[in-house]
Amino acid sequence: VLFRSGGNVSISRDVSGEGVQHALLKIVEGNVINVPKEPGRKNPRGDFIQIDTTNILFISGGAFAGLEHIINKRMDSASIGFGAKMKKNVDDFKVQGKYFDNAIPKDLVQYGMIPEFVGRFPVIVSTRGLDEKSLVDILTVPKNSLIKQYTFQFAMNGIKFHATECALKEVAKMAFNRGSGARGLRSITENILMETMFVVPSIKDVHTVYLDAPAVRGERKPVLLKHPDMTIEKFEELMKNGRTLEDMEGAELVQFEDRDEYMGEAA
């Protein structure tokens, strides 16, 4: 964490992080350094291993929250008249991405980094924020993606899990609007499916948990398919034809009948 101390230097705490940057200078510039053999603060034996960092490529990165305001102040200074520049919304992800593309060492120094440390990194590259499509891919594509994890957890009880494309887009939209990025996907899906995962193992004849956009938005609970003839394809076809859950046999919403009782016992 970097923060400009503004001249008020604390003798007990390095609030600006400059001490860490000074300690990294020798490592980054390429030298033979002594690294403790055993991890931890205490090393009574004083055993060290020498490592030559000359041929090591160092890449440092971070979120740099608030850097866009510094770049905005430099690039779009306040002015009046016909040549005045319109005020931009720096909270917008696309606007932030364009500002980060124009970051220069001076901006990083003003942010709180010391010039000596910035000078040892000749290349400054910015990355763009995740859009909704990227968040959907994170939900489904990786080997240990969240959807695959929930599919495996339900399968341990012999139950299939199906999330529609609209549900995935809705989850990604919620994470995008919250600004929480990929880390926010788990909290959103956990809040949606927690009650379902708790109740379903104790319900007989359930073979599929069906998650769609209305369930993600909180308009209703996820759907449980119970009848052997009620397949995912048949359920979706009935929904397209205007049928409601009350009119369907073998499909019902997740219900936590004794929720108040459980909540009372937990309290």
Phi, psi and omega per residue, in radians:
V1 nan 2.255 -3.130
L2 -1.977 2.415 3.113
F3 -2.693 2.327 -3.133
R4 -1.258 2.172 -3.090
S5 -1.357 -0.333 3.088
G6 1.190 0.427 3.083
G7 1.644 -0.308 3.127
N8 -1.526 1.464 -3.057
V9 -1.422 2.253 3.112
S10 -1.631 2.310 -3.122
I11 -1.431 -0.203 -3.108
S12 -1.884 -0.271 -3.052
R13 -2.575 2.282 3.126
D14 -1.604 1.411 -3.042
V15 -1.219 -0.391 -3.102
S16 -1.543 -0.240 -3.121
G17 1.370 0.172 -3.101
E18 -1.191 -0.556 3.118
G19 -1.068 -0.705 3.113
V20 -1.149 -0.719 -3.140
Q21 -1.115 -0.743 3.101
H22 -1.081 -0.653 -3.138
A23 -1.204 -0.472 -3.118
L24 -1.480 -0.241 -3.070
L25 -1.001 -0.849 -3.082
K26 -1.142 -0.607 -3.134
I27 -1.215 -0.771 -3.042
V28 -1.235 -0.648 -3.022
E29 -1.301 -0.209 3.096
G30 1.718 1.616 -3.136
N31 -2.609 2.942 3.002
V32 -1.550 2.005 -3.058
I33 -2.031 2.709 3.102
N34 -1.696 2.114 -3.138
V35 -1.942 2.286 3.130
P36 -1.010 2.380 -3.126
K37 -1.228 -0.661 3.124
E38 -1.830 2.359 3.125
P39 -1.236 2.782 3.120
G40 1.968 2.846 -3.119
R41 -1.233 -0.674 -3.065
K42 -1.599 2.205 3.098
N43 -2.439 1.315 -3.019
P44 -1.087 -0.545 -3.097
R45 -1.334 -0.415 3.101
G46 1.235 0.565 3.110
D47 -1.422 2.217 -3.131
F48 -2.238 2.702 3.058
I49 -2.045 2.296 3.130
Q50 -1.526 2.266 3.135
I51 -2.229 2.269 3.090
D52 -1.605 2.024 -3.083
T53 -1.650 0.213 -3.080
T54 -1.063 -0.768 -3.069
N55 -1.772 0.406 3.102
I56 -1.770 2.253 3.105
L57 -1.543 2.099 3.135
F58 -1.756 2.247 3.080
I59 -2.193 2.092 3.120
S60 -2.016 2.538 -3.116
G61 -2.671 2.984 3.138
G62 3.125 3.030 -3.133
A63 -1.318 -0.562 -3.133
F64 0.883 0.929 3.136
A65 -1.093 2.220 3.138
G66 1.703 -0.161 3.132
L67 -1.117 -0.522 -3.128
E68 -1.094 -0.524 3.120
H69 -1.210 -0.639 3.113
I70 -1.168 -0.763 3.122
I71 -1.170 -0.669 3.112
N72 -1.087 -0.703 3.140
K73 -1.160 -0.598 -3.141
R74 -1.324 -0.733 -3.038
M75 -1.485 -0.682 -3.061
D76 -2.062 1.144 3.114
S77 -1.173 2.628 -3.090
A78 -1.088 2.390 3.111
S79 -2.675 2.925 3.140
I80 -2.309 2.897 3.126
G81 1.721 -2.962 -3.078
F82 -1.210 -0.454 -3.125
G83 -1.579 0.136 -3.089
A84 -1.194 2.509 3.131
K85 -1.641 2.414 -3.125
M86 -1.217 2.550 3.119
K87 -1.224 2.329 -3.089
K88 -1.856 2.625 3.128
N89 -1.483 1.747 -3.085
V90 -1.284 -0.149 3.091
D91 -1.426 -0.223 3.112
D92 -1.297 2.365 -3.058
F93 -1.113 -0.675 -3.126
K94 -1.189 -0.683 3.109
V95 -1.160 -0.729 3.097
Q96 -1.054 -0.720 3.140
G97 -1.074 -0.703 3.130
K98 -1.187 -0.649 3.106
Y99 -1.164 -0.767 -3.140
F100 -1.094 -0.534 3.100
D101 -1.132 -0.407 -3.088
N102 -1.818 0.301 3.131
A103 -1.206 2.420 3.098
I104 -2.187 2.852 -3.127
P105 -0.931 -0.585 -3.137
K106 -1.057 -0.659 3.122
D107 -1.145 -0.703 3.137
L108 -1.188 -0.618 3.092
V109 -1.148 -0.735 3.112
Q110 -1.176 -0.496 3.119
Y111 -1.188 -0.520 3.110
G112 2.461 0.036 3.138
M113 -1.612 2.573 -3.111
I114 -1.404 2.542 -3.094
P115 -1.002 -0.637 -3.126
E116 -1.089 -0.653 -3.127
F117 -1.275 -0.744 3.133
V118 -1.107 -0.670 -3.106
G119 -1.125 -0.357 -3.138
R120 -1.489 0.010 3.070
F121 -2.100 1.614 -3.022
P122 -1.230 -0.361 -3.077
V123 -1.989 2.224 3.083
I124 -2.018 2.080 -3.103
V125 -2.193 2.427 3.120
S126 -1.958 2.690 3.072
T127 -2.057 2.679 -3.130
R128 -1.561 2.682 3.094
G129 -1.206 2.717 -3.139
L130 -1.244 2.329 3.040
D131 -1.643 -3.129 -3.053
E132 -1.133 -0.657 3.131
K133 -1.122 -0.707 3.114
S134 -1.132 -0.650 3.124
L135 -1.171 -0.636 3.076
V136 -1.120 -0.715 3.107
D137 -1.107 -0.662 3.115
I138 -1.138 -0.578 3.124
L139 -1.198 -0.501 -2.930
T140 -2.127 -0.607 -2.933
V141 -1.369 -0.847 -3.046
P142 -0.993 2.765 -3.120
K143 -1.043 -0.657 -3.132
N144 -1.949 0.682 -3.122
S145 -1.108 2.826 -3.092
L146 -1.082 -0.753 -3.120
I147 -1.107 -0.689 3.104
K148 -1.186 -0.579 3.094
Q149 -1.168 -0.775 3.113
Y150 -1.170 -0.628 3.093
T151 -1.062 -0.729 3.130
F152 -1.183 -0.713 -3.117
Q153 -1.140 -0.729 3.090
F154 -1.200 -0.613 -3.125
A155 -1.141 -0.433 3.094
M156 -1.083 -0.397 3.079
N157 -1.835 0.257 3.118
G158 1.280 0.466 -3.082
I159 -2.099 2.380 3.077
K160 -1.475 2.648 3.091
F161 -2.195 2.223 -3.128
H162 -2.277 2.154 3.069
A163 -1.991 2.168 -3.106
T164 -1.260 2.861 3.112
E165 -1.090 -0.648 3.111
C166 -1.142 -0.614 3.111
A167 -1.166 -0.744 3.130
L168 -1.108 -0.729 3.125
K169 -1.146 -0.615 3.134
E170 -1.199 -0.704 3.081
V171 -1.103 -0.782 3.116
A172 -1.097 -0.664 3.120
K173 -1.125 -0.723 3.122
M174 -1.121 -0.772 3.129
A175 -1.136 -0.661 -3.140
F176 -1.166 -0.765 -3.123
N177 -1.188 -0.546 3.101
R178 -1.333 -0.323 -3.108
G179 1.298 0.299 -3.099
S180 -1.547 -0.194 3.094
G181 1.144 -2.662 -3.069
A182 -1.145 -0.537 -3.124
R183 -1.165 -0.415 -3.129
G184 -1.424 -0.180 -3.112
L185 -1.130 -0.716 -3.105
R186 -1.151 -0.753 -3.132
S187 -1.107 -0.631 3.140
I188 -1.209 -0.871 -3.130
T189 -1.156 -0.583 3.129
E190 -1.150 -0.734 3.117
N191 -1.148 -0.549 -3.120
I192 -1.325 -0.694 -2.968
L193 -1.835 -0.081 -3.066
M194 -1.028 -0.865 -3.113
E195 -1.129 -0.662 3.135
T196 -1.112 -0.776 -3.134
M197 -1.140 -0.485 -3.130
F198 -1.362 -0.652 -3.003
V199 -1.552 -0.713 -2.945
V200 -0.989 -0.745 -3.106
P201 -1.017 -0.392 -3.114
S202 -1.653 0.006 3.138
I203 -1.762 2.277 -3.106
K204 -1.383 2.680 2.992
D205 1.208 0.106 3.096
V206 -1.379 2.212 3.136
H207 -2.050 -0.257 -3.112
T208 -2.608 2.397 2.969
V209 -1.812 2.142 -3.043
Y210 -1.943 2.079 -3.126
L211 -1.993 2.155 3.113
D212 -2.231 -3.095 -3.057
A213 -1.063 -0.786 3.112
P214 -1.008 -0.622 3.105
A215 -1.203 -0.636 3.107
V216 -1.167 -0.705 3.139
R217 -1.274 -0.164 3.127
G218 1.512 0.209 3.139
E219 -1.274 -0.473 3.059
R220 -2.797 3.071 3.141
K221 -1.447 2.863 3.006
P222 -1.042 2.782 -3.066
V223 -1.743 2.432 3.070
L224 -1.884 2.179 3.074
L225 -1.710 2.128 -2.995
K226 -2.000 -0.716 -3.083
H227 -1.242 2.396 -3.132
P228 -1.007 -0.532 -3.132
D229 -1.435 -0.191 -3.118
M230 -1.528 1.499 3.106
T231 -1.471 2.981 3.116
I232 -1.099 -0.743 -3.134
E233 -1.113 -0.726 3.139
K234 -1.184 -0.706 3.128
F235 -1.096 -0.777 3.138
E236 -1.153 -0.626 3.109
E237 -1.150 -0.723 3.108
L238 -1.134 -0.673 3.117
M239 -1.146 -0.665 3.099
K240 -1.148 -0.532 -3.138
N241 -1.447 0.086 3.064
G242 1.589 0.158 3.117
R243 -1.314 2.601 3.100
T244 -1.845 2.890 -3.128
L245 -1.113 -0.539 3.137
E246 -1.155 -0.453 -3.111
D247 -1.585 -0.101 -3.067
M248 -1.721 2.466 3.052
E249 -1.762 2.190 3.124
G250 1.698 0.187 3.097
A251 -2.425 2.276 -3.134
E252 -2.629 2.884 3.132
L253 -1.484 2.723 3.048
V254 -1.147 2.269 -3.130
Q255 -2.248 2.335 3.083
F256 -1.985 1.477 -2.954
E257 -1.106 -0.756 -3.070
D258 -1.730 0.636 -3.071
R259 -1.091 -0.772 -3.135
D260 -1.096 -0.648 -3.135
E261 -1.188 -0.744 3.118
Y262 -1.135 -0.708 3.124
M263 -1.128 -0.619 3.120
G264 -1.185 -0.698 3.124
E265 -1.179 -0.648 3.139
A266 -1.155 -0.622 3.131
A267 -1.212 nan nan
